[in-house]
Amino acid sequence: MHIRDALDTSASCGLPGRATFERPRWASAFRKIIEMWLPLSWSLNMVNRSMGHDDLYPFVLPAAVLDKMGFIHTVIDEVTRTGKPPR
């Protein structure tokens, strides 16, 4: 959730140019969210470092973690659309 919230906040501030309030509903939607998140989190970390602070988002997202997050995204999307969990 914090990734989506951070993307929404950055979109409202015009950062980065690719961030959007749109919430796509297709299989690749999670991939698109991550494609927007990685450059933003990297940029925020660079700003924090230039100010002498620790990284804002110090986490590495290995493929297995992204797969799990993608699965959760799919389940939540399905329940939101249909009111029923996926089978």
Secondary structure, DSSP 8 states (H G I E B T S, - for coil): -HHHHHHHHHHHTT-STT--S----STTHHHHHHHHHHHHHHHHHHHHHHTT---SS-----HHHHHHHHHHHHHHHHHHHHSS---
